[in-house]
Amino acid sequence: MNRLAAFLLCTALTAPAFAQELRATGDLGVVVERATGSVLIVDQSERAAIGRVEGFGDLSHASLVFSADERFAYIFGRDGGLTKLDLLTQQIVGRVVQAGNSIGGAISDDGKLIAVANYEPGGVNIFDAETLEQVASIPAGGKALGLEDAAGRKFVFSVWDTGETKIVDMSGAEPKITTLSNIGAEPYDALVTDDGRTYIAGLFGEDGLTSIDLWAEVPEPRRILPHYGRGQEEMPVYKMPHLEGWAKAGDQIVLPAIHHHEVLWIDARTLEETGRTATHGQPVFAMARPGGRQVWVNFAHPDNDTVQVIDSMTHEIVGEMKPGPAVLHMEFTSRGTEAWVSVRDENKVVIYDTATLQPIGEIAAESPSGIFFTARAHRLGL
């Protein structure tokens, strides 16, 4: 046996089973199958599912974040479950049920901590990302929502019942908590701008939003877009808009309006309103294609079979697609060449070319909802 043959044989015998087919993580993603407590692991280049993993509990309102190396996904279930998934071995490597009712989570900027926001019993629990051992519990006096990561090993969240926002600094030996009052009535979701400076909380109980400058030595709440719905008849809210799907297009931010069939455009520097776009229905997600030229919008029931595309320069609708009933989520590939759209009631994910707005692929999935690609690992607020 020559040296090359001996080397290859030795390598084959010592390599772990899952490494026989080498695969990078940068092309991977996760599709939540909300009805079955399972997820699909997908490959963007192949436009295909490469595995299904079960055992995640109640995924009726699920979200997830990725580890810094893109290998692990941390999945937040509605039943309070926090589950760690290895994307390469396609196995669950850790799971804790840390509360009775959860509403999402975040990972610290250094990738070391996982925070989970809870409806019941309220507050935020924080865990070691490696072991899932709990390291802190932050009481809130109500339902914790709008949980976001911020620079400097910080988390920020709001409290529905009290109208407060809390900044949790985990950079020291013990959590340091700053509580800001008078955020507004019923803060329900939030976003952090991609530079980590501005936290914006949406208000369900009143028109308007509240911003906080996280770079300020003494952060203070500032009300923005007050009374944006004044003089208009409020419409029923069949599904809460999501600010985590916010869009920053150049020097603009676009947000879904509550109670109204429109999206709002804001100057990213002054946070003043610059325009509005009337939409097909009540927007749920308004998401920017990477690069910012387009904003894709999906809608609540009964208009949830439609996706509209808005030009960020003109604020005009330039495209409309009908992927199928119950479009729940959208996700762009990292450079924005494709948009993946989940269609719950037809058990599929439809893949669109963002230049032509034409479908170019389809993946079968059981009641799909959230779609998450590993590029999120390298962005604040996602």
C-alpha positions as CSV (number, residue, x, y, z in Angstrom):
1,M,0.0,0.0,0.0
2,N,1.4,3.4,-1.0
3,R,1.6,6.3,1.4
4,L,-1.4,8.2,-0.2
5,A,-3.7,5.1,0.0
6,A,-2.6,4.5,3.6
7,F,-3.4,8.2,4.5
8,L,-6.8,8.1,2.9
9,L,-7.7,4.8,4.7
10,C,-6.6,6.2,8.0
11,T,-8.6,9.4,7.5
12,A,-11.7,7.5,6.6
13,L,-11.4,5.3,9.7
14,T,-10.9,8.2,12.2
15,A,-13.4,10.8,10.8
16,P,-16.7,11.1,12.6
17,A,-19.7,9.7,10.7
18,F,-21.4,13.1,10.1
19,A,-18.2,14.5,8.6
20,Q,-18.1,11.9,5.7
21,E,-20.0,14.5,3.7
22,L,-18.4,17.9,4.6
23,R,-20.8,20.8,4.7
24,A,-20.3,24.5,5.6
25,T,-22.8,26.3,7.8
26,G,-23.1,29.6,5.9
27,D,-25.6,28.2,3.4
28,L,-27.9,26.7,5.9
29,G,-31.2,27.8,7.4
30,V,-34.1,26.6,9.6
31,V,-37.8,26.5,8.7
32,V,-40.1,26.1,11.7
33,E,-43.0,23.6,11.2
34,R,-45.4,25.1,13.7
35,A,-48.0,22.3,13.8
36,T,-45.7,19.4,14.4
37,G,-43.1,20.7,16.8
38,S,-40.4,20.1,14.2
39,V,-38.0,22.0,12.1
40,L,-36.5,21.6,8.6
41,I,-32.8,22.3,8.1
42,V,-32.5,23.7,4.6
43,D,-29.6,24.4,2.2
44,Q,-29.9,27.7,0.2
45,S,-27.8,26.7,-2.7
46,E,-29.6,23.4,-3.2
47,R,-33.0,25.1,-2.5
48,A,-33.9,22.0,-0.6
49,A,-34.5,20.5,2.8
50,I,-31.6,18.4,4.0
51,G,-33.1,17.1,7.3
52,R,-36.1,17.2,9.7
53,V,-35.6,17.3,13.4
54,E,-38.5,16.7,15.9
55,G,-39.0,17.3,19.6
56,F,-39.2,21.1,20.0
57,G,-42.6,21.3,21.8
58,D,-45.1,24.1,21.0
59,L,-43.8,26.1,18.0
60,S,-47.0,28.0,17.4
61,H,-45.1,31.3,18.0
62,A,-41.5,30.3,17.6
63,S,-38.3,32.2,16.8
64,L,-34.6,31.4,17.0
65,V,-31.1,32.8,17.0
66,F,-27.8,31.4,15.8
67,S,-24.4,30.9,17.5
68,A,-21.5,33.0,16.3
69,D,-20.0,30.1,14.4
70,E,-23.4,29.4,12.8
71,R,-23.4,25.8,13.9
72,F,-26.1,25.9,16.6
73,A,-29.6,27.3,16.5
74,Y,-31.4,28.2,19.8
75,I,-35.1,27.8,19.3
76,F,-37.7,29.5,21.5
77,G,-41.0,27.8,21.8
78,R,-44.3,29.1,23.1
79,D,-44.4,26.5,25.8
80,G,-41.3,28.0,27.5
81,G,-38.9,25.6,25.8
82,L,-35.4,26.7,24.9
83,T,-33.8,24.1,22.6
84,K,-30.3,24.0,21.2
85,L,-30.0,22.4,17.8
86,D,-26.8,21.3,16.1
87,L,-27.2,22.0,12.4
88,L,-24.4,19.7,11.3
89,T,-25.3,16.6,13.2
90,Q,-29.0,17.5,12.9
91,Q,-29.6,16.6,16.6
92,I,-31.0,18.4,19.6
93,V,-28.0,18.8,22.0
94,G,-29.8,20.6,24.9
95,R,-33.3,21.6,26.0
96,V,-34.8,23.3,29.0
97,V,-38.4,24.3,29.7
98,Q,-37.7,27.5,31.6
99,A,-41.2,29.1,31.8
100,G,-44.9,28.5,31.2
101,N,-45.3,30.8,28.2
102,S,-42.5,32.4,26.2
103,I,-42.4,35.0,23.4
104,G,-38.9,34.9,21.9
105,G,-35.3,35.5,22.8
106,A,-31.9,36.9,21.9
107,I,-28.2,36.1,22.0
108,S,-25.6,38.4,23.4
109,D,-23.2,40.1,21.1
110,D,-20.3,37.9,22.3
111,G,-22.4,34.8,21.7
112,K,-22.1,33.6,25.3
113,L,-25.5,34.3,26.7
114,I,-29.1,33.4,25.6
115,A,-32.0,35.4,27.0
116,V,-35.7,34.4,26.8
117,A,-38.7,36.7,27.2
118,N,-41.6,35.2,29.1
119,Y,-45.4,35.9,29.4
120,E,-45.8,33.5,32.2
121,P,-44.5,34.1,34.9
122,G,-43.1,37.2,33.2
123,G,-39.6,38.6,33.1
124,V,-36.5,37.4,31.3
125,N,-34.3,34.4,32.1
126,I,-30.7,34.3,30.9
127,F,-28.7,31.1,30.1
128,D,-25.2,30.0,29.3
129,A,-25.1,29.4,25.6
130,E,-22.8,26.4,25.9
131,T,-24.5,24.5,28.7
132,L,-28.0,26.1,28.9
133,E,-27.5,26.5,32.6
134,Q,-29.4,29.5,34.0
135,V,-27.2,32.4,35.0
136,A,-29.7,35.1,35.8
137,S,-33.4,35.9,36.2
138,I,-34.7,39.4,35.6
139,P,-38.1,40.1,37.1
140,A,-40.4,42.5,35.2
141,G,-43.8,42.7,36.9
142,G,-45.6,41.6,33.8
143,K,-45.3,40.2,30.3
144,A,-41.8,40.7,28.8
145,L,-41.8,41.4,25.0
146,G,-39.6,43.2,22.5
147,L,-36.4,41.5,23.7
148,E,-33.4,42.5,21.7
149,D,-29.6,42.2,22.0
150,A,-27.5,45.3,22.2
151,A,-23.8,46.1,22.1
152,G,-21.7,45.6,25.3
153,R,-23.3,42.3,26.4
154,K,-26.7,44.0,27.0
155,F,-30.3,43.0,26.5
156,V,-33.3,45.4,26.2
157,F,-36.9,44.5,26.6
158,S,-40.3,46.1,27.4
159,V,-43.1,45.2,29.7
160,W,-46.7,45.1,28.4
161,D,-48.4,45.6,31.8
162,T,-46.3,48.5,33.2
163,G,-45.3,50.4,30.1
164,E,-41.6,50.2,31.0
165,T,-38.4,49.3,29.1
166,K,-35.5,47.6,30.9
167,I,-31.8,47.6,29.9
168,V,-30.0,44.6,31.3
169,D,-26.2,45.0,31.3
170,M,-24.5,41.5,31.7
171,S,-20.9,42.7,31.3
172,G,-20.1,42.5,35.0
173,A,-20.3,39.8,37.6
174,E,-24.0,40.6,38.4
175,P,-26.7,42.0,36.1
176,K,-27.1,45.7,36.1
177,I,-30.7,46.8,35.4
178,T,-31.8,50.2,34.2
179,T,-35.6,50.7,34.2
180,L,-37.2,53.4,32.0
181,S,-40.8,54.4,32.7
182,N,-43.4,56.1,30.6
183,I,-42.6,54.2,27.5
184,G,-46.3,54.2,26.5
185,A,-49.4,52.0,26.7
186,E,-48.9,48.3,26.0
187,P,-45.5,48.1,24.3
188,Y,-45.7,44.9,22.3
189,D,-42.6,44.4,20.1
190,A,-39.4,46.2,19.3
191,L,-36.4,46.6,17.1
192,V,-32.8,47.6,17.4
193,T,-31.2,49.5,14.5
194,D,-28.3,47.7,12.8
195,D,-25.7,50.1,14.4
196,G,-27.0,49.1,17.9
197,R,-27.8,52.6,18.8
198,T,-31.6,52.9,18.7
199,Y,-34.2,50.7,20.4
200,I,-37.8,51.4,19.1
201,A,-40.8,50.0,20.9
202,G,-44.1,49.7,19.2
203,L,-47.2,50.6,21.2
204,F,-50.4,48.6,20.9
205,G,-52.4,50.7,23.4
206,E,-51.9,54.0,21.6
207,D,-50.8,55.6,18.3
208,G,-47.1,56.1,18.0
209,L,-43.8,54.5,19.0
210,T,-41.1,55.1,21.5
211,S,-37.3,55.3,20.8
212,I,-34.4,55.0,23.2
213,D,-30.8,56.1,22.4
214,L,-28.7,53.3,23.8
215,W,-25.5,55.3,23.3
216,A,-26.7,58.1,25.6
217,E,-25.0,58.3,29.0
218,V,-28.5,58.5,30.5
219,P,-30.9,56.8,28.0
220,E,-34.3,58.4,28.0
221,P,-37.6,57.5,26.1
222,R,-38.6,59.7,23.2
223,R,-42.1,59.4,21.7
224,I,-42.0,59.3,17.9
225,L,-44.8,59.3,15.3
226,P,-47.4,60.4,17.9
227,H,-51.0,60.1,16.7
228,Y,-50.1,58.7,13.3
229,G,-53.6,57.3,13.0
230,R,-55.5,60.4,14.1
231,G,-58.6,61.0,12.1
232,Q,-58.7,57.5,10.7
233,E,-61.0,54.7,11.7
234,E,-59.2,51.9,13.4
235,M,-59.4,48.5,11.8
236,P,-59.5,45.2,13.7
237,V,-56.1,43.6,14.4
238,Y,-56.2,40.0,13.4
239,K,-52.4,39.5,13.8
240,M,-50.0,41.7,15.7
241,P,-47.5,43.4,13.4
242,H,-43.8,42.4,14.0
243,L,-41.2,45.1,14.4
244,E,-38.4,42.5,14.3
245,G,-39.1,42.3,10.6
246,W,-38.4,46.0,10.3
247,A,-36.7,47.4,7.2
248,K,-33.9,49.9,7.1
249,A,-33.4,51.1,3.5
250,G,-30.6,53.5,3.2
251,D,-31.4,56.4,5.4
252,Q,-35.0,55.3,6.0
253,I,-36.9,52.9,8.3
254,V,-40.2,51.4,7.3
255,L,-42.6,50.1,9.8
256,P,-46.0,48.3,9.7
257,A,-48.8,50.5,11.1
258,I,-51.1,49.1,13.7
259,H,-54.9,49.2,13.0
260,H,-54.3,50.6,9.5
261,H,-53.5,49.2,6.0
262,E,-50.3,51.1,5.4
263,V,-46.6,51.2,6.2
264,L,-44.8,54.2,7.7
265,W,-41.5,55.7,6.4
266,I,-39.2,57.3,8.9
267,D,-36.0,59.3,8.5
268,A,-33.4,57.0,10.3
269,R,-31.5,60.0,11.6
270,T,-34.3,62.3,12.9
271,L,-36.9,59.6,13.4
272,E,-39.5,61.9,11.8
273,E,-42.1,60.6,9.4
274,T,-41.3,61.1,5.7
275,G,-44.2,59.2,4.0
276,R,-46.7,56.4,4.0
277,T,-47.6,53.6,1.5
278,A,-51.1,52.2,1.4
279,T,-51.0,48.4,1.3
280,H,-53.2,45.5,0.4
281,G,-54.0,44.7,4.0
282,Q,-52.8,45.0,7.6
283,P,-49.0,44.5,7.3
284,V,-47.4,42.0,9.6
285,F,-43.7,42.0,8.4
286,A,-42.1,44.8,6.4
287,M,-38.7,43.5,5.5
288,A,-35.9,45.1,3.5
289,R,-34.1,43.2,0.8
290,P,-30.4,43.4,1.5
291,G,-29.1,46.6,-0.1
292,G,-32.3,48.3,0.8
293,R,-33.8,49.0,-2.6
294,Q,-37.0,46.9,-2.0
295,V,-39.3,46.3,1.0
296,W,-41.4,43.1,1.0
297,V,-44.6,43.1,3.0
298,N,-47.0,40.3,4.1
299,F,-50.4,40.7,5.7
300,A,-52.7,39.5,8.4
301,H,-55.9,37.4,7.9
302,P,-58.0,37.7,5.7
303,D,-55.5,39.2,3.3
304,N,-52.7,36.8,4.0
305,D,-52.4,35.2,0.6
306,T,-50.5,38.2,-0.8
307,V,-47.0,39.7,-0.7
308,Q,-46.3,43.2,-2.0
309,V,-43.0,44.7,-3.0
310,I,-42.3,48.4,-2.4
311,D,-39.6,50.5,-4.0
312,S,-37.8,52.3,-1.2
313,M,-36.9,55.3,-3.4
314,T,-40.5,56.1,-4.6
315,H,-42.5,54.4,-1.8
316,E,-44.6,52.9,-4.6
317,I,-45.7,49.3,-4.9
318,V,-43.8,47.7,-7.8
319,G,-44.9,44.1,-7.4
320,E,-47.5,41.8,-6.0
321,M,-47.5,38.0,-5.7
322,K,-50.0,35.4,-4.5
323,P,-47.9,32.6,-3.0
324,G,-50.9,31.0,-1.4
325,P,-53.1,31.1,1.8
326,A,-51.5,32.1,5.1
327,V,-48.1,33.6,4.2
328,L,-46.5,33.8,7.6
329,H,-42.9,34.8,7.1
330,M,-40.2,35.8,4.6
331,E,-36.4,35.6,4.6
332,F,-33.8,36.9,2.2
333,T,-30.6,35.1,1.2
334,S,-27.6,37.1,2.5
335,R,-27.1,39.1,-0.6
336,G,-30.7,39.5,-1.5
337,T,-30.9,37.5,-4.7
338,E,-33.7,35.3,-3.4
339,A,-36.7,35.6,-1.0
340,W,-38.1,32.5,0.7
341,V,-41.7,32.7,1.7
342,S,-43.6,30.3,4.0
343,V,-47.2,29.4,3.0
344,R,-48.7,27.6,6.0
345,D,-52.0,26.4,4.6
346,E,-50.4,24.8,1.5
347,N,-47.5,23.2,3.4
348,K,-44.8,24.8,1.3
349,V,-42.0,27.3,1.1
350,V,-41.9,29.3,-2.2
351,I,-38.6,30.7,-3.4
352,Y,-38.6,33.9,-5.5
353,D,-36.0,35.6,-7.6
354,T,-36.0,39.1,-6.2
355,A,-35.0,40.7,-9.6
356,T,-37.9,39.1,-11.6
357,L,-40.3,38.5,-8.7
358,Q,-40.9,35.1,-10.3
359,P,-40.9,31.8,-8.3
360,I,-37.8,29.6,-8.9
361,G,-38.2,26.9,-6.4
362,E,-40.5,25.2,-3.8
363,I,-39.9,23.1,-0.7
364,A,-42.5,20.9,1.0
365,A,-43.0,21.7,4.7
366,E,-45.5,20.9,7.4
367,S,-47.4,24.2,8.3
368,P,-44.3,26.3,7.9
369,S,-43.9,29.6,9.7
370,G,-40.6,31.3,10.5
371,I,-37.6,31.0,8.1
372,F,-34.2,31.8,9.5
373,F,-30.8,31.8,7.7
374,T,-27.5,31.6,9.5
375,A,-26.4,35.0,8.2
376,R,-28.5,36.4,11.1
377,A,-25.6,35.2,13.4
378,H,-23.6,38.3,12.5
379,R,-26.3,41.0,12.9
380,L,-27.5,42.8,16.0
381,G,-31.2,42.6,16.8
382,L,-31.8,39.3,15.0
